[in-house]
Amino acid sequence: YATQNKQDNSAWAVYLSTDYDLGDHLMLTAALRYDEDRREVTRIDGPTVDTDGLGVGSCDSEQDPENCALRGSKIKDTYSAFQPKVSLAYTPSSTLTLYGTYARGFRSGGFNASGALLTDTYRPETLDSYELGLKSTWLDRRLRANMSVFYQDYKNAQQFEFDGNVFVQSLYNIPTSKIAGLEASLEYAA
């Protein structure tokens, strides 16, 4: 075979969202998403990366079972998450909106099937995101000014890595990371 592993993935999701007018120019938006992702990897003998880090070699599960998962062996897992989102927008006029949003994001975990033993996994990534901002227009809608401040809290952020020494690409997790910032934009229609 030309590859050493076969991957089988299936995913589905459902999403609901609603807006509720609270009166006095106040709008509440609530949303919920559920994701489920099933992943499976099956070992197929063939060219592989040598587990001793010596570069591209061959892997024969019958001749070298210590360094190569048996032909036909499988690993599988199912990753799922609920992802809520709540946003409150205050629009006192047709030219100004102030808003605040909380949202949770999710990215499925999986397997780095580049090795001979099928043991290298990465965990699901979650993100809790908070944002406060304003959107405004001026000068008969010819000037647009927007600004937001945000804070993002990641758990198990997934980072892509390519090892050029053995030509292997994989994902690994960063246990915790946080990002905070300010964004602003000014647009003028001349």
Contact map, one row per residue, 1 for C-alpha under 8 A:
1111000000000000000000000000000000000000000111100000000000000000000000000000000000000000000000000000000000000000000000000000000000000000000000000000000000000000000000000000000000000000000000
1111000000000000000000000000000000000000000001100000000000000000000000000000000000000000000000000000000000000000000000000000000000000000000000000000000000000000000000000000000000000000000000
1111110000000000000000000000000000000000000111110000000000000000000000000000000000000000000000000000000000000000000000000000000000000000000000000000000000000000000000000000000000000000000000
1111110000000000000000000000000000000000001111110000000000000000000000000000000000000000000000000000000000000000010100000000000000000000000000000000000000000000000000000000000000000000000000
0011111000000000000000000000000000000000111110000000000000000000000000000000000000000000000000000000000000000000110000000000000000000000000000000000000000000000000000000000000000000000000000
0011111100000000000000000000000000000000111100000000000000000000000000000000000000000000000000000000000000000000000000000000000000000000000000000000000000000000000000000000000000000000000000
0000111110000000000000000000000000000011110000000000000000000000000000000000000000000000000000000000000000000000000000000000000000000000000000000000000000000000000000000000000000000000000000
0000011111000000000000000000000000000011100000000000000000000000000000000000000000000000000000000000000000000000000000000000000000000000000000000000000000000000000000000000000000000000000000
0000001111100000000000000000000000001111000000000000000000000000000000000000000000000000000000000000000000000000000000000000000000000000000000000000000000000000000000000000000000000000000000
0000000111110000000000000000000000001110000000000000000000000000000000000000000000000000000000000000000000000000000000000000000000000000000000000000000000000000000000000000000000000000000000
0000000011111000000000000000000000111100000000000000000000000000000000000000000000000000000000000000000000000000000000000000000000000000000000000000000000000000000000000000000000000000000000
0000000001111100000000000000000000111000000000000000000000000000000000000000000000000000000000000000000000000000000000000000000000000000000000000000000000000000000000000000000000000000000000
0000000000111110000000000000000011110000000000000000000000000000000000000000000000000000000000000000000000000000000000000000000000000000000000000000000000000000000000000000000000000000000000
0000000000011111000000000000000011100000000000000000000000000000000000000000000000000000000000000000000000000000000000000000000000000000000000000000000000000000000000000000000000000000000000
0000000000001111100000000000001111000000000000000000000000000000000000000000000000000000000000000000000000000000000000000000000000000000000000000000000000000000000000000000000000000000000000
0000000000000111110000000000001110000000000000000000000000000000000000000000000000000000000000000000000000000000000000000000000000000000000000000000000000000000000000000000000000000000000000
0000000000000011111000000000111100000000000000000000000000000000000000000000000000000000000000000000000000000000000000000000000000000000000000000000000000000000000000000000000000000000000000
0000000000000001111100000000111000000000000000000000000000000000000000000000000000000000000000000000000000000000000000000000000000000000000000000000000000000000000000000000000000000000000000
0000000000000000111110000011110000000000000000000000000000000000000000000000000000000000000000000000000000000000000000000000000000000000000000000000000000000000000000000000000000000000000000
0000000000000000011111000011100000000000000000000000000000000000000000000000000000000000000000000000000000000000000000000000000000000000000000000000000000000000000000000000000000000000000000
0000000000000000001111101111000000000000000000000000000000000000000000000000000000000000000000000000000000000000000000000000000000000000000000000000000000000000000000000000000000000000000000
0000000000000000000111111111000000000000000000000000000000000000000000000000000000000000000000000000000000000000000000000000000000000000000000000000000000000000000000000000000000000000000000
0000000000000000000011111110000000000000000000000000000000000000000000000000000000000000000000000000000000000000000000000000000000000000000000000000000000000000000000000000000000000000000000
0000000000000000000001111100000000000000000000000000000000000000000000000000000000000000000100000000000000000000000000000000000000000000000000000000000000000000000000000000000000000000000000
0000000000000000000011111110000000000000000000000000000000000000000000000000000000000000011100000000000000000000000000000000000000000000000000000000000000000000000000000000000000000000000000
0000000000000000000011111111000000000000000000000000000000000000000000000000000000000001111000000000000000000000000000000000000000000000000000000000000000000000000000000000000000000000000000
0000000000000000001111101111100000000000000000000000000000000000000000000000000000000001110000000000000000000000000000000000000000000000000000000000000000000000000000000000000000000000000000
0000000000000000001111000111110000000000000000000000000000000000000000000000000000000111100000000000000000000000000000000000000000000000000000000000000000000000000000000000000000000000000000
0000000000000000111100000011111000000000000000000000000000000000000000000000000000001111000000000000000000000000000000000000000000000000000000000000000000000000000000000000000000000000000000
0000000000000000111000000001111100000000000000000000000000000000000000000000000000011110000000000000000000000000000000000000000000000000000000000000000000000000000000000000000000000000000000
0000000000000011110000000000111110000000000000000000000000000000000000000000000000011100000000000000000000000000000000000000000000000000000000000000000000000000000000000000000000000000000000
0000000000000011100000000000011111000000000000000000000000000000000000000000000001111000000000000000000000000000000000000000000000000000000000000000000000000000000000000000000000000000000000
0000000000001111000000000000001111100000000000000000000000000000000000000000000001110000000000000000000000000000000000000000000000000000000000000000000000000000000000000000000000000000000000
0000000000001110000000000000000111110000000000000000000000000000000000000000000111100000000000000000000000000000000000000000000000000000000000000000000000000000000000000000000000000000000000
0000000000111100000000000000000011111000000000000000000000000000000000000000000111000000000000000000000000000000000000000000000000000000000000000000000000000000000000000000000000000000000000
0000000000111000000000000000000001111100000000000000000000000000000000000000011110000000000000000000000000000000000000000000000000000000000000000000000000000000000000000000000000000000000000
0000000011110000000000000000000000111110000000000000000000000000000000000000011100000000000000000000000000010000000000000000000000000000000000000000000000000000000000000000000000000000000000
0000000011100000000000000000000000011111000000000000000000000000000000000001111000000000000000000000000000000000000000000000000000000000000000000000000000000000000000000000000000000000000000
0000001111000000000000000000000000001111100000000000000000000000000000000001110000000000000000000000000000000100000000000000000000000000000000000000000000000000000000000000000000000000000000
0000001110000000000000000000000000000111110000000000000000000000000000000111100000000000000000000000000000000000000000000000000000000000000000000000000000000000000000000000000000000000000000
0000111100000000000000000000000000000011111000000000000000000000000000000111000000000000000000000000000000000010100001000000000000000000000000000000000000000000000000000000000000000000000000
0000111000000000000000000000000000000001111100000000000000000000000000011110000000000000000000000000000000000000000000000000000000000000000000000000000000000000000000000000000000000000000000
0001110000000000000000000000000000000000111110000000000000000000000011111100000000000000000000000000000000000000000001000000000000000000000000000000000000000000000000000000000000000000000000
1011110000000000000000000000000000000000011111000000000000000000000000110000000000000000000000000000000000000000000000000000000000000000000000000000000000000000000000000000000000000000000000
1011100000000000000000000000000000000000001111100000000000111000000000100000000000000000000000000000000000000000000000000000000000000000000000000000000000000000000000000000000000000000000000
1111000000000000000000000000000000000000000111110000000001110000000000000000000000000000000000000000000000000000000000000000000000000000000000000000000000000000000000000000000000000000000000
1111000000000000000000000000000000000000000011111000000111100000000000000000000000000000000000000000000000000000000000000000000000000000000000000000000000000000000000000000000000000000000000
0011000000000000000000000000000000000000000001111100000111100000000000000000000000000000000000000000000000000000011100000000000000000000000000000000000000000000000000000000000000000000000000
0000000000000000000000000000000000000000000000111110111111000000000000000000000000000000000000000000000000000000011100000000000000000000000000000000000000000000000001010000000000000000000000
0000000000000000000000000000000000000000000000011111111111100000000000000000000000000000000000000000000000000000001100000000000000000000000000000000000000000000000000000000000000000000000000
0000000000000000000000000000000000000000000000001111110000000000001000000000000000000000000000000000000000000000001100000000000000000000000000000000000000000000000000000000000000000000000000
0000000000000000000000000000000000000000000000000111110000000000000000000000000000000000000000000000000000000000000000000000000000000000000000000000000000000000000000000000000000000000000000
0000000000000000000000000000000000000000000000001111111000000000000000000000000000000000000000000000000000000000000000000000000000000000000000000000000000000000000001000000000000000000000000
0000000000000000000000000000000000000000000000001111111110000000000000000000000000000000000000000000000000000000000000000000000000000000000000000000000000000000000001000000000000000000000000
0000000000000000000000000000000000000000000000001100111110000000000000000000000000000000000000000000000000000000000000000000000000000000000000000000000000000000000011000000000000000000000000
0000000000000000000000000000000000000000000000111100011111000000000000000000000000000000000000000000000000000000000000000000000000000000000000000000000000000000000001000000000000000000000000
0000000000000000000000000000000000000000000000111100011111100000000000000000000000000000000000000000000000000000000000000000000000000000000000000000000000000000000000000000000000000000000000
0000000000000000000000000000000000000000000001111100000111110000000000000000000000000000000000000000000000000000000000000000000000000000000000000000000000000000000000000000000000000000000000
0000000000000000000000000000000000000000000011110100000011111001001100000000000000000000000000000000000000000000000100000000000000000000000000000000000000000000000000000000000000000000000000
0000000000000000000000000000000000000000000011000000000001111111100100000000000000000000000000000000000000000000000000000000000000000000000000000000000000000000000000000000000000000000000000
0000000000000000000000000000000000000000000010000000000000111111101111100000000000000000000000000000000000000000000000000000000000000000000000000000000000000000000000000000000000000000000000
0000000000000000000000000000000000000000000000000000000000011111100001100000000000000000000000000000000000000000000000000000000000000000000000000000000000000000000000000000000000000000000000
0000000000000000000000000000000000000000000000000000000000011111100000000000000000000000000000000000000000000000000000000000000000000000000000000000000000000000000000000000000000000000000000
0000000000000000000000000000000000000000000000000000000000111111111100000000000000000000000000000000000000000000000000000000000000000000000000000000000000000000000000000000000000000000000000
0000000000000000000000000000000000000000000000000000000000011111111111000000000000000000000000000000000000000000000000000000000000000000000000000000000000000000000000000000000000000000000000
0000000000000000000000000000000000000000000000000000000000000001111110000000000000000000000000000000000000000000000000000000000000000000000000000000000000000000000000000000000000000000000000
0000000000000000000000000000000000000000000000000010000000101001111110000000000000000000000000000000000000000000000110000000000000000000000000000000000000000000000000000000000000000000000000
0000000000000000000000000000000000000000000000000000000000111001111111000000000000000000000000000000000000000000000110000000000000000000000000000000000000000000000000000000000000000000000000
0000000000000000000000000000000000000000001000000000000000001000111111101000000000000000000000000000000000000000000111000000000000000000000000000000000000000000000000000000000000000000000000
0000000000000000000000000000000000000000001000000000000000001100100111111000000000000000000000000000000000000000000000000000000000000000000000000000000000000000000000000000000000000000000000
0000000000000000000000000000000000000000001110000000000000001100000011111000000000000000000000000000000000000000000000000000000000000000000000000000000000000000000000000000000000000000000000
0000000000000000000000000000000000000000011100000000000000000000000001111100000000000000000000000000000000000000000000000000000000000000000000000000000000000000000000000000000000000000000000
0000000000000000000000000000000000000000011000000000000000000000000011111110000000000000000000000000000000000000000000000000000000000000000000000000000000000000000000000000000000000000000000
0000000000000000000000000000000000000001111000000000000000000000000000011111000000000000000000000000000000000000000000000000000000000000000000000000000000000000000000000000000000000000000000
0000000000000000000000000000000000000001110000000000000000000000000000001111100000000000000000000000000000000000000001000000000000000000000000000000000000000000000000000000000000000000000000
0000000000000000000000000000000000000111100000000000000000000000000000000111110000000000000000000000000000000000000000000000000000000000000000000000000000000000000000000000000000000000000000
0000000000000000000000000000000000000111000000000000000000000000000000000011111000000000000000000000000000000100000000000000000000000000000000000000000000000000000000000000000000000000000000
0000000000000000000000000000000000011110000000000000000000000000000000000001111100000000000000000000000000000000000000000000000000000000000000000000000000000000000000000000000000000000000000
0000000000000000000000000000000000011100000000000000000000000000000000000000111110000000000000000000000000011000000000000001000000000000000000000000000000000000000000000000000000000000000000
0000000000000000000000000000000001111000000000000000000000000000000000000000011111000000000000000000000000010000000000000000000000000000000000000000000000000000000000000000000000000000000000
0000000000000000000000000000000001110000000000000000000000000000000000000000001111100000000000000000000001000000000000000000000000000000000000000000000000000000000000000000000000000000000000
0000000000000000000000000000000111100000000000000000000000000000000000000000000111110000000000000000000000000000000000000000000000000000000000000000000000000000000000000000000000000000000000
0000000000000000000000000000000111000000000000000000000000000000000000000000000011111000000000000000001111000000000000000000000000000000000000000000000000000000000000000000000000000000000000
0000000000000000000000000000011110000000000000000000000000000000000000000000000001111100000000000000001100000000000000000000000000000000000000000000000000000000000000000000000000000000000000
0000000000000000000000000000111100000000000000000000000000000000000000000000000000111110000000000000111100000000000000000000000000000000000000000000000000000000000000000000000000000000000000
0000000000000000000000000001111000000000000000000000000000000000000000000000000000011111000000000000111000000000000000000000000000000000000000000000000000000000000000000000000000000000000000
0000000000000000000000000001110000000000000000000000000000000000000000000000000000001111100000000011110000000000000000000000000000000000000000000000000000000000000000000000000000000000000000
0000000000000000000000000111100000000000000000000000000000000000000000000000000000000111110000000011100000000000000000000000000000000000000000000000000000000000000000000000000000000000000000
0000000000000000000000000111000000000000000000000000000000000000000000000000000000000011111000001111000000000000000000000000000000000000000000000000000000000000000000000000000000000000000000
0000000000000000000000001110000000000000000000000000000000000000000000000000000000000001111100001110000000000000000000000000000000000000000000000000000000000000000000000000000000000000000000
0000000000000000000000001100000000000000000000000000000000000000000000000000000000000000111111011100000000000000000000000000000000000000000000000000000000000000000000000000000000000000000000
0000000000000000000000011000000000000000000000000000000000000000000000000000000000000000011111011000000000000000000000000000000000000000000000000000000000000000000000000000000000000000000000
0000000000000000000000000000000000000000000000000000000000000000000000000000000000000000001111111000000000000000000000000000000000000000000000000000000000000000000000000000000000000000000000
0000000000000000000000000000000000000000000000000000000000000000000000000000000000000000001111111000000000000000000000000000000000000000000000000000000000000000000000000000000000000000000000
0000000000000000000000000000000000000000000000000000000000000000000000000000000000000000000011111000000000000000000000000000000000000011110010000000000000000000000000000000000000000000000000
0000000000000000000000000000000000000000000000000000000000000000000000000000000000000000001111111100000000000000000000000000000000000111100000000000000000000000000000000000000000000000000000
0000000000000000000000000000000000000000000000000000000000000000000000000000000000000000111111111110000000000000000000000000000000000111000000000000000000000000000000000000000000000000000000
0000000000000000000000000000000000000000000000000000000000000000000000000000000000000000111000011111000000000000000000000000000000011110000000000000000000000000000000000000000000000000000000
0000000000000000000000000000000000000000000000000000000000000000000000000000000000000011110000001111100000000000000000000000000000011100000000000000000000000000000000000000000000000000000000
0000000000000000000000000000000000000000000000000000000000000000000000000000000000000011100000000111110000000000000000000000000001111000000000000000000000000000000000000000000000000000000000
0000000000000000000000000000000000000000000000000000000000000000000000000000000000001111000000000011111000000000000000000000000011110000000000000000000000000000000000000000000000000000000000
0000000000000000000000000000000000000000000000000000000000000000000000000000000000001110000000000001111100000000000000000000000111100000000000000000000000000000000000000000000000000000000000
0000000000000000000000000000000000000000000000000000000000000000000000000000000000111100000000000000111110000000000000000000000111000000000000000000000000000000000000000000000000000000000000
0000000000000000000000000000000000000000000000000000000000000000000000000000000000111000000000000000011111000000000000000000011110000000000000000000000000000000000000000000000000000000000000
0000000000000000000000000000000000000000000000000000000000000000000000000000000000100000000000000000001111100000000000000000011110000000000000000000000000000000000000000000000000000000000000
0000000000000000000000000000000000000000000000000000000000000000000000000000000010100000000000000000000111110000000000000001111000000000000000000000000000000000000000000000000000000000000000
0000000000000000000000000000000000000000000000000000000000000000000000000000000000000000000000000000000011111000000000000001110000000000000000000000000000000000000000000000000000000000000000
0000000000000000000000000000000000001000000000000000000000000000000000000000001100000000000000000000000001111100000000000011100000000000000000000000000000000000000000000000000000000000000000
0000000000000000000000000000000000000000000000000000000000000000000000000000001000000000000000000000000000111110000000001111100000000000000000000000000000000000000000000000000000000000000000
0000000000000000000000000000000000000010000000000000000000000000000000000000100000000000000000000000000000011111000000001111000000000000000000000000000000000000000000000000000000000000000000
0000000000000000000000000000000000000000100000000000000000000000000000000000000000000000000000000000000000001111100001111100000000000000000000000000000000000000000000000000000000000000000000
0000000000000000000000000000000000000000000000000000000000000000000000000000000000000000000000000000000000000111111001111100000000000000000000000000000000000000000000000110000000000000000000
0000100000000000000000000000000000000000100000000000000000000000000000000000000000000000000000000000000000000011111101010000000000000000000000000000000000000000000000000000000000000000000000
0001100000000000000000000000000000000000000000011000000000000000000000000000000000000000000000000000000000000001111101000000000000000000000000000000000000000000000000011100000000000000000000
0000000000000000000000000000000000000000000000011110000000000000000000000000000000000000000000000000000000000001111111110000000000000000000000000000000000000000000000000000000000000000000000
0001000000000000000000000000000000000000000000011110000000100000001110000000000000000000000000000000000000000000111111000000000000000000000000000000000000000000000000000000000000000000000000
0000000000000000000000000000000000000000000000000000000000000000001110000000000000000000000000000000000000000000001111110000000000000000000000000000000000000000000000000000000000000000000000
0000000000000000000000000000000000000000101000000000000000000000000010000010000000000000000000000000000000000011111111110000000000000000000000000000000000000000000000000000000000000000000000
0000000000000000000000000000000000000000000000000000000000000000000000000000000000000000000000000000000000000011001011111000000000000000000000000000000000000000000000000000000000000000000000
0000000000000000000000000000000000000000000000000000000000000000000000000000000000000000000000000000000000000011101011111100000000000000000000000000000000000000000000000000000000000000000000
0000000000000000000000000000000000000000000000000000000000000000000000000000000000000000000000000000000000001111000000111110000000000000000000000000000000000000000000000001000000000000000000
0000000000000000000000000000000000000000000000000000000000000000000000000000000000000000000000000000000000001111000000011111000000000000000000000000000000000100000000000011100000000000000000
0000000000000000000000000000000000000000000000000000000000000000000000000000000000000000000000000000000000011100000000001111100000000000000000000000000000010100000000000000100000000000000000
0000000000000000000000000000000000000000000000000000000000000000000000000000001000000000000000000000000001111100000000000111110000000000000000000000000000011100000000000000000000000000000000
0000000000000000000000000000000000000000000000000000000000000000000000000000000000000000000000000000000001111000000000000011111000000000000000000000000001111100000000000000100000000000000000
0000000000000000000000000000000000000000000000000000000000000000000000000000000000000000000000000000000111100000000000000001111100000000000000000000000001111000000000000000000000000000000000
0000000000000000000000000000000000000000000000000000000000000000000000000000000000000000000000000000000111000000000000000000111110000000000000000000000111100000000000000000000000000000000000
0000000000000000000000000000000000000000000000000000000000000000000000000000000000000000000000000000011110000000000000000000011111000000000000000000000111000000000000000000000000000000000000
0000000000000000000000000000000000000000000000000000000000000000000000000000000000000000000000000000111110000000000000000000001111100000000000000000011110000000000000000000000000000000000000
0000000000000000000000000000000000000000000000000000000000000000000000000000000000000000000000000001111000000000000000000000000111110000000000000000011100000000000000000000000000000000000000
0000000000000000000000000000000000000000000000000000000000000000000000000000000000000000000000000001110000000000000000000000000011111000000000000001111000000000000000000000000000000000000000
0000000000000000000000000000000000000000000000000000000000000000000000000000000000000000000000000111100000000000000000000000000001111100000000000001110000000000000000000000000000000000000000
0000000000000000000000000000000000000000000000000000000000000000000000000000000000000000000000000111000000000000000000000000000000111110000000000111100000000000000000000000000000000000000000
0000000000000000000000000000000000000000000000000000000000000000000000000000000000000000000000011110000000000000000000000000000000011111000000000111000000000000000000000000000000000000000000
0000000000000000000000000000000000000000000000000000000000000000000000000000000000000000000000111100000000000000000000000000000000001111100000011110000000000000000000000000000000000000000000
0000000000000000000000000000000000000000000000000000000000000000000000000000000000000000000000111000000000000000000000000000000000000111110000011100000000000000000000000000000000000000000000
0000000000000000000000000000000000000000000000000000000000000000000000000000000000000000000000110000000000000000000000000000000000000011111111111000000000000000000000000000000000000000000000
0000000000000000000000000000000000000000000000000000000000000000000000000000000000000000000000100000000000000000000000000000000000000001111111111000000000000000000000000000000000000000000000
0000000000000000000000000000000000000000000000000000000000000000000000000000000000000000000000000000000000000000000000000000000000000000111111100000000000000000000000000000000000000000000000
0000000000000000000000000000000000000000000000000000000000000000000000000000000000000000000000000000000000000000000000000000000000000000111111100000000000000000000000000000000000000000000000
0000000000000000000000000000000000000000000000000000000000000000000000000000000000000000000000100000000000000000000000000000000000000000111111110000000000000000000000000000000000000000000000
0000000000000000000000000000000000000000000000000000000000000000000000000000000000000000000000000000000000000000000000000000000000000000111111110000000000000000000000000000000000000000000111
0000000000000000000000000000000000000000000000000000000000000000000000000000000000000000000000000000000000000000000000000000000000000000111111111000000000000000000000000000000000000000011110
0000000000000000000000000000000000000000000000000000000000000000000000000000000000000000000000000000000000000000000000000000000000000011110011111100000000000000000000000000000000000000111100
0000000000000000000000000000000000000000000000000000000000000000000000000000000000000000000000000000000000000000000000000000000000000011110000111110000000000000000000000000000000000001111000
0000000000000000000000000000000000000000000000000000000000000000000000000000000000000000000000000000000000000000000000000000000000001111000000011111000000000000000000000000000000000001110000
0000000000000000000000000000000000000000000000000000000000000000000000000000000000000000000000000000000000000000000000000000000000001110000000001111100000000000000000000000000000000111100000
0000000000000000000000000000000000000000000000000000000000000000000000000000000000000000000000000000000000000000000000000000000000111100000000000111110000000000000000000000000000000111000000
0000000000000000000000000000000000000000000000000000000000000000000000000000000000000000000000000000000000000000000000000000000000111000000000000011111000000000000000000000000000011110000000
0000000000000000000000000000000000000000000000000000000000000000000000000000000000000000000000000000000000000000000000000000000011110000000000000001111100000000000000000000000000011100000000
0000000000000000000000000000000000000000000000000000000000000000000000000000000000000000000000000000000000000000000000000000000011100000000000000000111110000000000000000000000001111000000000
0000000000000000000000000000000000000000000000000000000000000000000000000000000000000000000000000000000000000000000000000000001111000000000000000000011111000000000000000000000001110000000000
0000000000000000000000000000000000000000000000000000000000000000000000000000000000000000000000000000000000000000000000000000001110000000000000000000001111100000000000000000000111100000000000
0000000000000000000000000000000000000000000000000000000000000000000000000000000000000000000000000000000000000000000000000000111100000000000000000000000111111000000000000000000111000000000000
0000000000000000000000000000000000000000000000000000000000000000000000000000000000000000000000000000000000000000000000000000111000000000000000000000000011111000000000000000011110000000000000
0000000000000000000000000000000000000000000000000000000000000000000000000000000000000000000000000000000000000000000000000011110000000000000000000000000001111100000000000000111100000000000000
0000000000000000000000000000000000000000000000000000000000000000000000000000000000000000000000000000000000000000000000000001110000000000000000000000000001111110000000000000111110000000000000
0000000000000000000000000000000000000000000000000000000000000000000000000000000000000000000000000000000000000000000000000111100000000000000000000000000000011111000000000011110000000000000000
0000000000000000000000000000000000000000000000000000000000000000000000000000000000000000000000000000000000000000000000000000000000000000000000000000000000001111100000000011110000000000000000
0000000000000000000000000000000000000000000000000000000000000000000000000000000000000000000000000000000000000000000000000000000000000000000000000000000000000111110000001111000000000000000000
0000000000000000000000000000000000000000000000000000000000000000000000000000000000000000000000000000000000000000000000000000000000000000000000000000000000000011111000001111000000000000000000
0000000000000000000000000000000000000000000000000000000000000000000000000000000000000000000000000000000000000000000000000000000000000000000000000000000000000001111100111100000000000000000000
0000000000000000000000000000000000000000000000000000000000000000000000000000000000000000000000000000000000000000000000000000000000000000000000000000000000000000111111111000000000000000000000
0000000000000000000000000000000000000000000000000000000000000000000000000000000000000000000000000000000000000000000000000000000000000000000000000000000000000000011111110000000000000000000000
0000000000000000000000000000000000000000000000000000001000000000000000000000000000000000000000000000000000000000000000000000000000000000000000000000000000000000001111100000000000000000000000
0000000000000000000000000000000000000000000000001000111100000000000000000000000000000000000000000000000000000000000000000000000000000000000000000000000000000000001111110000000000000000000000
0000000000000000000000000000000000000000000000000000000000000000000000000000000000000000000000000000000000000000000000000000000000000000000000000000000000000000011111111000000000000000000000
0000000000000000000000000000000000000000000000001000000000000000000000000000000000000000000000000000000000000000010000000000000000000000000000000000000000000000011101111100000000000000000000
0000000000000000000000000000000000000000000000000000000000000000000000000000000000000000000000000000000000000000010000000000000000000000000000000000000000000001111000111110000000000000000000
0000000000000000000000000000000000000000000000000000000000000000000000000000000000000000000000000000000000000001010000000000000000000000000000000000000000000001110000011111000000000000000000
0000000000000000000000000000000000000000000000000000000000000000000000000000000000000000000000000000000000000001000000000100000000000000000000000000000000000111100000001111100000000000000000
0000000000000000000000000000000000000000000000000000000000000000000000000000000000000000000000000000000000000000000000001100000000000000000000000000000000000111100000000111110000000000000000
0000000000000000000000000000000000000000000000000000000000000000000000000000000000000000000000000000000000000000000000000110100000000000000000000000000000011110000000000011111000000000000000
0000000000000000000000000000000000000000000000000000000000000000000000000000000000000000000000000000000000000000000000000000000000000000000000000000000000111110000000000001111110000000000000
0000000000000000000000000000000000000000000000000000000000000000000000000000000000000000000000000000000000000000000000000000000000000000000000000000000000111000000000000000111110000000000000
0000000000000000000000000000000000000000000000000000000000000000000000000000000000000000000000000000000000000000000000000000000000000000000000000000000011111000000000000000011111000000000000
0000000000000000000000000000000000000000000000000000000000000000000000000000000000000000000000000000000000000000000000000000000000000000000000000000000011101000000000000000011111100000000000
0000000000000000000000000000000000000000000000000000000000000000000000000000000000000000000000000000000000000000000000000000000000000000000000000000001111000000000000000000000111110000000000
0000000000000000000000000000000000000000000000000000000000000000000000000000000000000000000000000000000000000000000000000000000000000000000000000000001110000000000000000000000011111000000000
0000000000000000000000000000000000000000000000000000000000000000000000000000000000000000000000000000000000000000000000000000000000000000000000000000111100000000000000000000000001111100000000
0000000000000000000000000000000000000000000000000000000000000000000000000000000000000000000000000000000000000000000000000000000000000000000000000000111000000000000000000000000000111110000000
0000000000000000000000000000000000000000000000000000000000000000000000000000000000000000000000000000000000000000000000000000000000000000000000000011110000000000000000000000000000011111000000
0000000000000000000000000000000000000000000000000000000000000000000000000000000000000000000000000000000000000000000000000000000000000000000000000011100000000000000000000000000000001111100000
0000000000000000000000000000000000000000000000000000000000000000000000000000000000000000000000000000000000000000000000000000000000000000000000001111000000000000000000000000000000000111110000
0000000000000000000000000000000000000000000000000000000000000000000000000000000000000000000000000000000000000000000000000000000000000000000000011110000000000000000000000000000000000011111000
0000000000000000000000000000000000000000000000000000000000000000000000000000000000000000000000000000000000000000000000000000000000000000000000111100000000000000000000000000000000000001111100
0000000000000000000000000000000000000000000000000000000000000000000000000000000000000000000000000000000000000000000000000000000000000000000000111000000000000000000000000000000000000000111110
0000000000000000000000000000000000000000000000000000000000000000000000000000000000000000000000000000000000000000000000000000000000000000000001110000000000000000000000000000000000000000011111
0000000000000000000000000000000000000000000000000000000000000000000000000000000000000000000000000000000000000000000000000000000000000000000001100000000000000000000000000000000000000000001111
0000000000000000000000000000000000000000000000000000000000000000000000000000000000000000000000000000000000000000000000000000000000000000000001000000000000000000000000000000000000000000000111
